Structure formats: structure tokens, C-alpha cells
Amino acid sequence: MSRRLGRNGAAQAGTIGSPRPTTTPLAAPHIAKPPRPDITPLAAPRIAKPPGPNTAPLAERNSSKPPRLTTYGSAGSFRRLGVAVLVAGGGGLLLFGCGLLATDNSRAAQTYEETVPATITATTATTAPTPNAALADGDTETASSAEAAGTGAEVDPPIERPAWLGTRTLPTTANGRVVPQTTPEELRDRRLPTVDTLPPPPPDAPFRSTAQPLDRATLDRSTWTEGCPVAQEDLTYLTLSFWGFDGRPHTGELIVNRAVAEDIISVFATLFESRFPIEEMRLVTPADLDAPPTGDGNNTASFVCRPVTGGTVFSQHAYGLAVDINPFHNPYRRNDLVLPELATSYLDRTAAPGVITDGDVVVAAFERIGWFWGGRWVSLKDYQHFSLNNR
């Protein structure tokens, strides 16, 4: 099958089994933040210094052809989209793809997005370190209250997972784009129980997290290869407590850039304290990159080594500097393109468990660490997406 841009449902092109496209790394930001008092600081990061913005010919970047869609995940699809737009407004001028950026960081008018949700739906059991046993040297554990009232899943009981979830491949057009879809009735009020891939914490346990260098087994489960724009030693493997829609605590896993690991832990500690529900949090695997689109993915994830669609630069997910949360509840939209494809009912941004809205606990938590939310962009909306450089 052809690989379509995959954004399994909140970041490929080519034929299955073909080598990944040659990519030119994008500059990664320098980060220097003092360690937080409740988290053991990590060693100073070394972030690769890739070349600057996309220098692909303008004719190629402005092609009128529809975006190439490559499946990203066995139970949903992600799409990488490249847009180069010049915008004046809000006291700033924004031009991506040509090297100029001047914008108001408080509520940036985003007109370029090369990222695509890094998440997928199908849950595959994987071998990983047990997160809630005695912590190894270098691990961190942060206690926080799990009893605060919030947008938690304890309000309503979970809904049984449909037997077909992650198994129904969506029809595509001749150019590989998924035919527009509507949300199945079973997913219009999506509150599915979490399928544990790591041992869950005790019901009354405080927030727990671990931070470890990537070992060989974890690296092999991920999408990292020698051609990725970040070195293995600059990535950190995290395990994090989170509340599911089933009202129970679970253990998730993320790979993030070592430079932002402490900040990401603090964000998820806040979400745990407020009982913000998350359906799934596991690593994206190489098999996910080749899976056909099902449009029903809902995996919260960060690191995915992939380039932008139709370009030569890497996504921010390839640096571990972006996070997608509950992509089905918080879809990506540009014109008539919705990702994941079955999440069209969630274009209605009415507050609900798992839905991210402006000013809520999720947006506020990422703002405190200096990250930006794709739900505030102008030319497109990426409600699941948070990133350090607003891309």
C-alpha cells in the first residue's frame, strides 16, 4: 500500500518498506531553564543544530496539488501538511518557509504548520520498564493531589470500546486522500476505557513520573533512526501517571527532548492533579508509520521522527519538542481536511471531558512552560498540538 500522510487520530510518503525520505534538520531552539525544585534536574542537553527553514523551491511549496497523505498508525491517520503563507496582523509579520518571523508570542497568529498529530489509536502491548516500582537512580517522583475537581472522567462512566476500533480502513481517492467522513455514533461522545500497556499505579497513589535515558530496547520500539535530527542521548524516556476516561489512574510513556523533560513532567503533573482525562499514551512505533488509515486514533504522544509533507525539513515531533493530546477529541482542521478523519463531530469545541479549550487547564499548563497551542492558529486549527516554537 502507499504510505499516506498519517495523523492517526493529534504527526509519510512512499511505499511500505521503502527508505524514509532524505531530510534536512530544522534548527532546534536553545533552552536553558533552571531545574524545578521537585524534580531531579537532568544533565545539560545537546541539541543538534540543523540548517534553517525550508528552502524548497517556491513553486513546489505552492503547488496546487492536494497534500500527500501517508498513513500514520494502525488505528488512525496523521497528515503532514506544508503551508507557506505571508500574514500581516496583530502587530506582526509572519512568513514561514522563507526565514522571516516577527510575531506576538502571547497569541501568535499561526499561518504555517508542518506538524501533524503524532498519535495513533490501536493499542499494542509492548515491553517497557515497570514504571511504579522502586525508582532507579536519576528517576523522579512528584506527588500531587488527585482529588481536585476538574474535567475528569469520573463525571460519567466510560463507554465500551467498539469491537471495530482501529480495524476499519477508510476509503481513499486516487491521490491517496481519505474520503471525507462523519463521526460514528459510538464515538460522538468518546469516553473509552484505557487499555493498559504498562502497570497502572494504585488508585490512591499521587502523581508519579520517571525520566531515563533511552536504552536499546526502548529505542528499537520508537521511530528513531540514524537519520533523525536529534541524537539518541538527547532524548529522554518518560513514564507519567494520567487519569483515564474510566476514572482510573494509568501509566503512560513518552519520548521527549531531554532539554524539555522536566517541563513536560510538570505539565502532566498538573493534568493529573486536575483529573484531565487522557485515553491513551504510548510510544509511536515503526509499524504505526506504515499502517492503513482508520481515522479513529486517540494516542497522546510526542516524539515521531518524520519530515514534513512535500518538504525537506523535519517536524517538531522529530525533535521531541511537540506534544499531541487526545487527538480525536482535539482534531486538526484545515479547510475541509479533518484529522483524524472520523473526528468531525469534535469540530464543535464545546467543553467536554478530554476536549481542550482556550484558557483551560491544559493550555494554561503548557503556557507556564512557554509552549504554544495550535488551537490559536489562524489559517488552520490543530487543537491537539502544543510546541515550543509555535510550529
N, C-alpha and C positions, 0 to 999 in steps of 0.2 A: 504494500500500500504506500501511497505517497504520504510524506510527513507534512501535515498542515500545521500552521502556527497554533500552538496549543496553549490554552489558558484554562486548564481544567478548572473547572469550576469550583478567587483572586484570586509565569512567565512562564518553526524549525523548518526547516525546509529540506527537501531532498528525499531520497529513497531510504527505506528502512535498511539499516545495516551500512549505509554509506557514511564516509567520514564526516565529521562535523565541519561546518564552513570555517574557512580561514577568517580570523577576526583580528582586529586591531584594538588593543585595550584602550579604554577611556580613562582619563585622568581620575584618580581616586583622591578624595579630599584628605587633607592633613587634619588629624584630630588629636587634640591634646586636652584632656579633661581630667581634673583631679579625681581620684577614686572616691566612691561613695563610702560613707563610714560603715555601712552594714554589709559591705561586700568586699571580699578579699580582692585587692587590685590585681590585674593581670599584667604580665610583662609588656613593656612598650612595644607597640605593633610596628611592623614594617610593611607598608602598603606599596604595591607596585606603582610605578609612575608611567602609565601608558600615555600614548600620544593624545592630542586634543580632540576636539569634536569631529563628528562625521564629515569627511571630506569627499564623499562620493559625489560624482557629477550631479549637478542640479537637475539635469534632465531625468536622471534615474530616480532622484529623490522626489521629483514632482510628477512621476508617472501617473497617468490616469487609470492604470490598471488597478483592480481591487487588490487589497492586501493578500499576500500568500498566507494561507492558514495551515499550520502544522500542528498535528495533534500533540497535546502535552498532558498525558495522563490517561490511565486506563478507564477512568470513570468520568471524564470531562475533558474539555479542551481549553487551551490557553491560546491567545493570539498575541503575536508581537506586531506592533504597528509602528511605522515610522512616519512622522509628520514634521515638516519644516515650515513654520509659519512665522510671519513678522507681525507683531501686535503692538499697538500703541495704546496705552490706557493705564489708569491707576498710578500715574506719575512715572511710568517706566516704559522702556522699550525692550522687547524680548525677541531675540532671534536665535533659535537653536539650529544647529547644523552648519552655521557659518562662524561661530566662535564669539558672538556678542551676547552679553547677558547683563541687563540692568533692570532690576525689578524690585518691588517692595516685598520683603521677606515675610511681613506679617500676614498678608493674604495674597500670595503671589498669583497673578493671572497666568495660568499654565497653558501653553499652546503647543507644546511638543511633548509627546510621550512615546518613549521607545520601550517602556516596560510592559510586561503582561503578567497577569497573576501567576504566581509560581506554584499554584496549588492544584491538587487533583483529588478525586473522590475515593477511588477504590482503596480499601484498607488492606494492606498486605502485611502479614506478620513478619517481623524482622528480628534479627538477633542484635541486641544492644545491651550496653551495661545496665545493670539494675540501678535505677536512679535513687531509690529511697532507702538503701541500706546505709551502713556507716560510710560517711563521706571520705573520699581519698584526699591526700594532700593536694591543696590547690583548689578543691571544690569549695563552694559557698552554699550557705543555707540561710535564708531570710525568713523570719517569722512575721506574719501579718494576720489580722483578724479576717476570718472567713464568714463573719456573721453580719456584715454591713448590708443594708438593703440596697439593691441595685437593680439592674436589668437582668436579673438572674433567672436561670431556668427553673428555679423552684416554684415560680408562679404557676406554671402549667405542667402537667405531666407530659413526658415525651411521647412522640408518635412512633409507632412501629416502623422500622426500616422497610421500604418496599423491596420485595424479592428481586426486582429487576434493576435495582440501583447499580449503576456502573457497568451494566451489561448490554444496553441497547445502543448500538452505534447509530449515530444520526446520519441522515442522507446529506450528500454534498452535491454541489453543482460541478460542471465540467472543470472549472478552475480551482476546485478544491474547497470552496467556501461552503460552510454548513447552511442548509436551507433554513430560513427564519422559523423559529419555534415558539410555542406557547408553553407556559408552565403547567405541568401535570397537576391535577387536583391534589395528589398526595403530597406535593412539595410546595403548595401555595402558603401553607403555614408550617414551615420546616422547623421541626423540633425533634430531630432524630437522636436516639441514644448513641453515645460514643462506643466504638469498638476498640478496646484497649489493645495496644501493641507493646506497651511497657507496663510493668506492675503499677497499679494505682496507689496513691497514698492512703493512709487510714482516713475515714470520714471526718474525724475531728482534728486532723493534722493541720498545722499552719502551712503557709506557702513554702515550698521547697524548690531549690534550684541547684544544679551542679554546672560547673564550667570546666571543660577538659580540652586539651589539645586533641586533634583528630588522630586516632590510631588507624592502622591499616584497614581493619575491618570496617570501621565507620566510613573511611574514605572510599572504599570499594562500593559501599551502598549508595554513595552520593553520585552526583553528576560531574564531580571534579575530574579533570584530566590535565596532562602536562601543558596543554594549550590554553588553560584558563588564565585570566588576567590577575589572579591572586594566588600567592604561594600557599602550599598546604599549611605551613607554620603560621600563616597569618589568618587562619580560620579557627574558630572555636566551636566545639560541640556542646550544646546546652541541653539540659533536661529541665523542665519547668512544670510546676503544678498549674492546672487550669480546671475550671468548672465546666461540666458538660450541660447540655440541654436536659439531661436526665437528672439534674440536681445533685450529681455526684462529682467528687474531685477525681481528676485523671492526671496522668503524667504524659507530657508531650516532649518532642525533641525538635530542635532547630540547629542548623549550622549558620553562624553569622560571622562577620568580620571581627577579628579579635579586638580591634580598636573600639567597637561599639558594644561589646558583650555585656559590660556592666550596665550600660544604659538600657539595653533590651531586657535584661533581668528585672530592672526596676519597673519597666512598663508592665510586664506580665505580673509582677507582684501587685501592682495597682489594680489590674483587671481581676486578679484572683480575689483581692480584698472586696471589690465591689460586686463580685459574682457575675461578671460579664460572661455569658456562655459562649463556648467555642466547641464546635462539633468534632474537629479532628486536627491533630498537629503532629505530623511525621515528616521524615525526610523524603524529598523527591528523588527518585531513583532513575537510572538509565532506562529501565523498562518503561517508566512513565512517559519518557520522551517520545517513544515510538507507538504508544497505544492509540487506538482509534478514538475519535471524539464521541463522548456520550453526553456532554453538556450538563452534567449534574454534580460536578466535583465541588467539594467544600473543605479543602485541606488548607489549614493555616501554615505558611512556610516562608522561608527566607532565601537561602542560597540555592540558585539554579544556574549552572554555567551554560549560558546561551547568548548568541548575538541578537541584535535587533533584526527585525524582518527587513529584508531588502537592503541592509546596510552592512558596514564592516566594524561597527563598534559594539561593545558588549552592553547588555542590560545592567542596571544597578543590582539586580539579583545575582549576577555573576560575580560581584564583589562581596556579596553578603551584606549589602548596605540598603536593602529594601525588605519590607515585610508585608505580606498579604494576609488579611484576617477575614475568615468566613466569606470566601468569595461568592458563594451562592447568595447569601443574604446581602452582599455588597458588591454587585456586579460592575463590570466595566461596560461603558457605553460610548460609542462614537457614531453619530448619525443613526443608521438602522442596525448597526452591529452591536450585539449584546453578548457578553461573555461572563460566565458560562451561558451557553445558548438557551438553556431551559429556565434561566432565572429572570425572565422578562417581568414577572409579576412583582419582583423586588425593585423595579424601577420606581415604584411608588415608595418614597422614602419615609413613610410613616414610621414613627418609632415603634420598635418591637424587639423582643429578645434576639440578640445576635446582630441586629442592624446598627450600623454606625451612622450617627447624625452629627452635624456640626455643633461643637461645644460639649459633646458628651464625654464620658469618662475616657473613652479610647482616644479621641482626638486630643483631649487635654493631656493625657499621659505622654503621648508622642511629642506634643508641643513642648513639654517640660524638658525633653532631651534635645530639643532643637530640630526635630524632624517635621516634615510637611505631609499633608494629606491630599491625595489625588481627588477627593470629593470636592475640592475647591477650584479645580482647574476649569478653564473656560471653554476651550474647543472640544474637550471630551471630559468624561467623568470616570474616575477609577476609584470607586468608593471603598474598595478593599485595601488600597495601596498606600503605604507610608514609606518615605525615603529620606535620606539625609540631605540630598542635594535638590530635592523637589523635582526629580525626574523619574 
